[in-house]
Amino acid sequence: MSKNIVITGANRGIGFAMSKILSEQGHHVFALCRKTSDALTTLKSACNVTIISDVDVASDEGISNMSSALKGVTIDILICNAGILRDESLGSLNIDTIREQFEVNAIAPLRVTDALSQQLVSGSKVAMITSRMGSIADNGSGGRYGYRMSKAALNAAAMSLSKDLASRDIAVGIYHPGYVQTDMVNFGGDISAADSASKLVNLINELTMKDTGVFKHSNGQILPW
């Protein structure tokens, strides 16, 4: 059965790869992005994809544009994928980039979910694309203050969402995509965006209320908080 699937940050990387896989599976993908890409535009012409641009998930205007474009759409799966990575180290902190990462990586997914929550129905799913760098127990190298802190905050928000949406039979998945070869990391990862997206899509498809609020690696491993 075809589903309505909303994906943020869908113009490139993991977001685009998930859009491609899910649209090719016959689902209607609403691809949200600040600005479309040639690849996404080409995908739109070949598959059942609706591009919604001018959506900066960290801005009031972006959330408003998203809400207007999706008005009246019943959402079966919401994938909050948009994120940014900056680098700060002790003795060289940039408070502006730390704040920026909190806005995009932690606050924005919560705002998106809240804005669209009434369009989710019983059996709908919410997927948060986070990072194992948000794990406190798994931090063995330090640094990356803004990214680690913002992803830990996202994990906390996702857990609260899993509790608050449970009574409506809406499951929340919390997923680390792996170290993915995207421009976020200058393509230095060890897994392609297509491979990561395929694993994530499988996890989302398998998500039920039994594992709502569980923090998982894309390979299925349960990760520590």
N, C-alpha and C positions, 0 to 999 in steps of 0.2 A: 504493500500500500504506500502510495506517495505521501511524503510528509513535508510540512513547511519547516524549513531549517534556516535559522538566522545565524550568521557568522560575522563577528567583528574582525577587523584587520585582514580582510579577505583578498586584498589585491596582490599579495606576494607571500612567499615563504609557506609556513605551515597552514595559514589561513586559506591561501589560494589552493594548496594541495588538497585540503579537506573539501573545499568547494567543488573542485574537479571530481573527486571520488564520489561525493554524495550526489552531485547532479547527474553523473553518469549512472548512478544506481537508480535514477528515475525520480529523485526528490526535487522539490522546488526550493532552490537555495536563494535566500536573500543575502547578497554579498555586500556587507557594509565596509566602507573605507573612507579615508579622507579624500583620496584621489584614485581613480581607477588606473589600471595598468593595461598595456597592450595584451598581455596574456589573459587577463580577466575579461576584457572586451571581446577577445576571440572566443573565450569559453561561453560567454553570453549568447553568441550567435549560433553555437553548436548545441547548447544544452539549455535546460530550463532554469536559467539564472536571471535574477533581477538585481541589477547593480544599484546600490543606494550610496551615492558619494556625498561629499561634504559632511561626513559624519566623523567629527573629532570627538571621541568618546569622553575626553577630559574637559569638554567645554559645554556650557549651557546651550549654545546654539547647535552644537552637534547632537546633543540629546534631543533637542526639540525637532531637528531635521529627521532624526531617526524615528521618533514617535509619530510624526506626521506621515512619513512614508509608509509606515507599517500599521497605520490606523485600520482597525477592523480585521487584521490578519490573525488567525489562530496559530499560535506557535507551538509546534510539536517538540522541537529541539532548539535550544538557545546555546550557542557556543561563544563564550567570551574569550577571545584569542588575542586581541590587540595588546601589545606590550612593548616596552622599550628597555634598553640596557645601557647604563652609563657606568663609569668607573670612578670610585673614590677610594682613597686609602688613608689610613691614620697619618696625620701630619699634612695631608693634602685633601682635606674635605671640601667639597663644593656643595653647600647647603641648597643651592638652587636646583642642582640636578637630583639631589636626594628628594626634594619636594616634588619635582617633576615626575619622578618614578612612582612616588606614592599616588599622585593624581591619576596617572595612566594605568599603573599595574594593580593598584588596590582599590582606589575609590571608584574609578570608572566602571569596572565590572559590576560593582554593587549598584551604581547608578543605573546602568543599563538594565540589570535584572529587575530593579525596583520599577523603572519606567515601563517595562514590558510585562510585569508580573500578572496583571489582570488578563493578559492575552495567552497565558499558559493555562492548560486545562489538566484534568486528571489524566495521568499517564505521560504528561510532558516531562522533558528532561532538561537540566541545565548543566553544561560542562564548563568548568573553569580550567583554562590552560595556564598552569602555574609553573613552578620550578622546584626541583629538589634543593636549590640554593635557598629556598625559604624554610628549609628544615633546620631547626636549631641543633638537634641531635646529630645531624649529618655534616655539620660545618667543621671541616678539618683543615681549612686553609685560611680562614679569615678574609678580610677585605671585602670589596664590593658592597659597601655599606647600604647604599640606597636600594640596590637590587634585592639583596638578601632581606632587608627589613620590609620592603614593599611586598615581596612575595610571601613572607611570613604573615603579613597583615591580610593579604588576599586569602591565604589558607584559613585564617581565623574567620573572615567574612563568609567564606564558602561553607564552613562548618555550621555557622549560625543559620545560613540559608537552608542547609539541609534539615535543620530542626524546624525552622519556621514554615517550610513548604511541605513538610511530611504529612500534615493533616489534609493536604490537598492532593496527596498521592503524586507528588512531583519529586523526582530523584535528582540529587546533585552529585556529579562526578568531579573529582579534583585530580588533575592529571599533569605529571611531568612528561614532556614530550621526548626527552632524551637530549643529548648534546647534538643539536641539529645543524646541518650545513646550510645556514642562511646568512644573509648580509648582516644580521645582528651581531654575529660572531666572526665576520669576515670569511665566512664559508669554511671555518676551521673545525667544524664538528665531525662526529664519527658516524652519523646516520643522515641519510638524505631526507629532505622535507617530505618527499613522496612516501618513503618508508615509514617515517614517523606518523604522518597523517593517516596512513592505512592502519597502523596499530591503534591510534587514537579513535578512529572511526569504529573499529571493532569493539573497543572498550565501551564507547558510548552506546553502540547498538546492544551490548550485553548488559548495560546498566539497569539495575532494578532497585526497588526500595530496600532490598536486603543489603546492598553495599553503598547506599547513599551516605555521603560524608566521608568516604574512605579515600585516602591520599595514595595514589598509585603512579608508578612508573608506566610508561607506554608499553613496556614488556609484560605488564601485569603484576609486577612485584609491588607489595604494599610497602610504602615508605614511612619512616619514622617522622614524627613531628619535631 
